[in-house]
Amino acid sequence: MIVRVVGHGQYRIDSSLLQQLNAIDNQITEKFESINEEEFREKLKEMVDLILSGAEKVDDEEIVESDIIIDPEISLEEAREIFKGEGAFPG
């Protein structure tokens, strides 16, 4: 799976990392009705940090389509539209 982190580039996500990201994604999705902006920012930062530290960066010269795009600056309201159902990360 290829994930683009806006402002950082694209990353290859292996199945182990995907499970960790999905767990965070599920925490966000399950709490959307009661989550506040600060909690959301913390979880989103946790997700982005995990990608940046644990995934393989795709070479800037390589052109591949992103399966998921994560914007670290997304608002909670915008995120509510994206993290519906299964959330950003399926599974």
LUMDOMAR-581933 format. One line per 2 residues: number of its first residue (from 1); their letters; for each residue x, y, z of N, C-alpha, C. Coordinates in nm, 4 decimals, decimal comma, m for minus. Atoms other than C-alpha are relative to their C-alpha. Layout:
BEGIN
NUM> a> X:Y:Z:X:Y:Z:X:Y:Z ~ ...
% end
This chain:
BEGIN
1> mi> 0,0851:m0,1171:0,0000:0,0000:0,0000:0,0000:0,0898:0,1237:0,0000 ~ m0,0736:m0,1269:0,0073:0,1225:0,3493:m0,0835:m0,0833:0,1087:0,0674
3> vr> 0,0656:m0,1100:m0,0708:0,0369:0,6378:0,1490:0,0786:0,1274:m0,0264 ~ m0,0615:m0,1318:0,0150:0,1057:1,0011:0,0676:m0,0311:0,0803:0,1258
5> vv> 0,0162:m0,0920:m0,1124:0,1636:1,2268:0,3654:0,0283:0,1384:m0,0577 ~ m0,0119:m0,1328:0,0595:0,1017:1,5815:0,2430:0,1174:0,0740:0,0653
7> gh> m0,1164:m0,0732:m0,0465:0,4249:1,7779:0,2705:0,1214:m0,0869:0,0282 ~ m0,1099:0,0912:m0,0324:0,6392:1,4666:0,3216:0,0300:m0,1012:m0,1094
9> gq> m0,0223:0,0965:0,1072:0,6006:1,2457:0,0135:m0,0808:m0,1271:0,0192 ~ 0,0711:0,1277:m0,0007:0,4902:0,8877:m0,0423:0,0812:m0,1052:0,0759
11> yr> m0,0617:0,1046:m0,0803:0,5595:0,5830:0,1726:m0,0656:m0,1344:m0,0296 ~ 0,0498:0,1364:0,0133:0,5268:0,2072:0,1264:m0,0297:m0,0524:0,1400
13> id> 0,0457:0,0496:m0,1290:0,3301:0,0558:0,4137:m0,0065:m0,1521:m0,0064 ~ 0,0088:0,1463:m0,0039:0,3873:m0,3100:0,5010:m0,1182:m0,0404:0,0878
15> ss> 0,1206:0,0471:m0,0691:0,1176:m0,5267:0,6602:0,0062:0,0245:0,1509 ~ m0,0147:m0,0242:m0,1441:0,2561:m0,4893:1,0143:m0,0308:0,1457:0,0347
17> ll> 0,0242:m0,1423:m0,0222:0,2572:m0,1102:0,9949:m0,1451:0,0343:m0,0300 ~ 0,1402:m0,0239:0,0346:m0,0833:m0,1145:0,8282:m0,0917:m0,0366:0,1172
19> qq> 0,0803:0,0397:m0,1154:m0,2254:m0,3001:1,1298:0,0073:0,1058:0,1101 ~ m0,0160:m0,1033:m0,1013:m0,0833:m0,0362:1,3644:m0,0761:0,1268:m0,0386
21> ln> 0,0702:m0,1189:0,0482:m0,2200:0,2474:1,1513:m0,1508:m0,0205:0,0062 ~ 0,1425:0,0300:m0,0051:m0,5579:0,0775:1,1281:m0,0525:0,0081:0,1425
23> ai> 0,0415:m0,0089:m0,1403:m0,5716:0,0537:1,5080:m0,0215:0,1456:0,0410 ~ 0,0156:m0,1431:m0,0302:m0,5181:0,4300:1,5404:m0,1215:0,0558:m0,0733
25> dn> 0,1126:m0,0421:0,0832:m0,7643:0,4914:1,2575:m0,1321:m0,0411:0,0655 ~ 0,1220:0,0480:m0,0657:m1,0247:0,2800:1,4396:m0,0290:0,0793:0,1268
27> qi> 0,0198:m0,0812:m0,1208:m0,9701:0,4768:1,7609:m0,0632:0,1344:m0,0360 ~ 0,0561:m0,1275:0,0450:m1,0429:0,7976:1,5712:m0,1454:m0,0188:m0,0430
29> te> 0,1328:0,0229:0,0556:m1,3446:0,6565:1,3890:m0,1025:m0,0309:0,1084 ~ 0,0921:0,0390:m0,1063:m1,5014:0,5031:1,7004:m0,0395:0,1179:0,0888
31> kf> 0,0248:m0,1122:m0,0917:m1,4787:0,8330:1,8917:m0,0444:0,1278:m0,0712 ~ 0,0246:m0,1229:0,0746:m1,5773:1,0758:1,6167:m0,1089:0,0884:0,0562
33> es> 0,1081:m0,0824:m0,0532:m1,8945:1,1893:1,7849:0,0430:0,0773:0,1237 ~ m0,0397:m0,0646:m0,1257:m1,7150:1,2750:2,1091:0,1433:0,0533:m0,0008
35> in> m0,1407:m0,0427:0,0030:m1,3547:1,3418:2,0020:0,0077:0,1517:m0,0142 ~ m0,0188:m0,1444:0,0154:m1,2340:1,6981:2,0448:0,1217:0,0250:m0,0890
37> ee> m0,1065:m0,0364:0,0931:m0,9846:1,8830:1,8275:0,1373:m0,0438:0,0525 ~ m0,1304:0,0359:m0,0577:m0,6921:1,8216:2,0657:0,0252:m0,1505:m0,0079
39> ef> m0,0138:0,1458:0,0083:m0,7527:1,4449:2,0859:0,0229:m0,0439:m0,1445 ~ m0,0136:0,0333:0,1415:m0,7917:1,4277:1,7089:0,1404:0,0319:m0,0490
41> re> m0,1357:m0,0413:0,0407:m0,4652:1,6196:1,6525:0,1050:m0,0981:0,0527 ~ m0,0949:0,0942:m0,0595:m0,2803:1,3834:1,8909:0,0007:m0,1325:m0,0760
43> kl> 0,0101:0,1277:0,0721:m0,4080:1,0712:1,7118:0,0529:0,0145:m0,1421 ~ m0,0484:m0,0222:0,1362:m0,3379:1,2179:1,3688:0,1526:0,0119:m0,0011
45> ke> m0,1454:m0,0117:m0,0107:0,0158:1,3121:1,4756:0,0631:m0,1366:0,0246 ~ m0,0492:0,1355:m0,0268:0,0656:0,9611:1,6118:0,0041:m0,0813:m0,1295
47> mv> 0,0081:0,0715:0,1266:m0,0433:0,8200:1,2760:0,1102:0,0468:m0,0962 ~ m0,1000:m0,0553:0,0920:0,1815:1,0526:1,0726:0,1405:m0,0366:0,0467
49> dl> m0,1321:0,0347:m0,0532:0,4807:0,9943:1,3020:0,0329:m0,1467:m0,0256 ~ m0,0191:0,1423:0,0240:0,4347:0,6190:1,2664:0,0358:m0,0256:m0,1465
51> il> m0,0301:0,0147:0,1428:0,4340:0,6469:0,8874:0,1408:0,0495:m0,0291 ~ m0,1295:m0,0599:0,0308:0,7375:0,8752:0,8754:0,1155:m0,0801:0,0585
53> sg> m0,1098:0,0732:m0,0639:0,9411:0,6591:1,1114:0,0033:m0,1480:m0,0359 ~ 0,0044:0,1443:0,0191:0,8266:0,3105:1,0144:m0,0203:m0,0502:m0,1411
55> ae> 0,0262:0,0423:0,1382:0,7545:0,3084:0,6430:0,1195:0,0316:m0,0893 ~ m0,1047:m0,0238:0,0994:0,9812:0,2971:0,3406:m0,0418:0,1164:m0,0898
57> kv> 0,0303:m0,1161:0,0848:0,9912:0,6316:0,1605:0,0153:m0,0388:m0,1460 ~ m0,0059:0,0220:0,1443:0,9163:0,6090:m0,2099:0,0912:0,1069:m0,0587
59> dd> m0,0919:m0,0942:0,0640:1,1928:0,7692:m0,4169:m0,0803:0,1054:m0,0758 ~ 0,0707:m0,1110:0,0654:1,0830:1,1098:m0,5450:m0,0051:m0,0153:m0,1517
61> ee> m0,0037:0,0214:0,1449:1,1750:0,9989:m0,8986:m0,1001:m0,1072:m0,0447 ~ 0,0937:0,1073:0,0315:0,9378:0,7013:m0,8819:m0,1425:0,0557:0,0001
63> iv> 0,1376:m0,0480:0,0103:0,5827:0,7720:m0,9963:m0,0939:m0,1163:0,0276 ~ 0,0973:0,1017:m0,0381:0,3215:0,5628:m0,8178:m0,1248:0,0687:0,0533
65> es> 0,1263:m0,0541:m0,0485:m0,0414:0,6188:m0,7354:m0,0133:m0,0269:0,1499 ~ 0,0219:0,0156:m0,1449:m0,1243:0,6741:m0,3680:m0,1345:m0,0668:0,0241
67> di> 0,1249:0,0644:m0,0404:m0,3845:0,4469:m0,2112:m0,0757:0,0864:0,1002 ~ 0,0576:m0,0848:m0,1042:m0,4420:0,6880:0,0771:0,0823:0,1282:0,0081
69> ii> m0,0692:m0,1270:m0,0207:m0,3575:1,0544:0,1310:m0,0352:0,0486:0,1397 ~ 0,0174:m0,0514:m0,1355:m0,3059:1,1820:0,4842:0,0520:0,1433:0,0037
71> dp> m0,0380:m0,1409:m0,0121:m0,3009:1,5573:0,5420:0,0125:0,0344:0,1480 ~ m0,0182:m0,0310:m0,1422:m0,1472:1,6444:0,8808:m0,0696:0,1276:0,0455
73> ei> 0,0649:m0,1274:m0,0341:m0,3246:1,9813:0,8661:m0,1516:m0,0039:m0,0159 ~ 0,1439:0,0109:0,0222:m0,6751:1,8496:0,8017:m0,0763:0,0392:0,1268
75> sl> 0,0823:m0,0378:m0,1154:m0,9464:1,9907:1,0251:m0,0828:m0,1203:0,0448 ~ 0,0847:0,1056:m0,0526:m1,1611:1,7707:1,2442:m0,1262:m0,0149:m0,0838
77> ee> 0,1221:0,0058:0,0813:m1,4681:1,8596:1,0381:0,0270:m0,0659:m0,1354 ~ m0,0353:0,0634:0,1273:m1,2949:1,7661:0,7111:0,0262:m0,1493:0,0199
79> ar> m0,0329:0,1396:m0,0286:m1,1704:1,4449:0,8676:m0,1246:m0,0839:0,0221 ~ 0,1248:0,0742:m0,0229:m1,5211:1,3454:0,9705:m0,0593:m0,0514:m0,1310
81> ei> 0,0474:0,0446:0,1309:m1,6021:1,3193:0,6006:0,0843:m0,1152:m0,0544 ~ m0,0920:0,1008:0,0518:m1,2973:1,0993:0,5286:m0,0013:m0,1268:0,0840
83> fk> m0,0121:0,1137:m0,0908:m1,2896:0,8734:0,8350:m0,1353:m0,0656:0,0271 ~ 0,1307:0,0627:m0,0157:m1,6416:0,7388:0,7788:0,0124:m0,1521:m0,0142
85> ge> 0,0036:0,1449:0,0168:m1,7259:0,3704:0,8044:0,1248:m0,0647:0,0565 ~ m0,1236:0,0673:m0,0410:m1,3959:0,1822:0,8130:0,1120:0,0973:0,0283
87> ga> m0,1058:m0,0993:m0,0218:m1,1954:0,5044:0,8320:0,0889:0,0135:m0,1220 ~ m0,0938:m0,0236:0,1107:m0,8995:0,6061:0,6177:0,0707:m0,1277:m0,0410
89> fp> m0,0693:0,1259:0,0262:m0,7291:0,2668:0,6489:m0,0981:m0,1142:0,0109 ~ 0,0966:0,1094:m0,0025:m0,9509:m0,0271:0,5518:0,0510:m0,1185:0,0819
91> g> m0,0383:0,1228:m0,0709:m0,9561:m0,3381:0,7653:m0,0345:0,0007:0,1454
% end
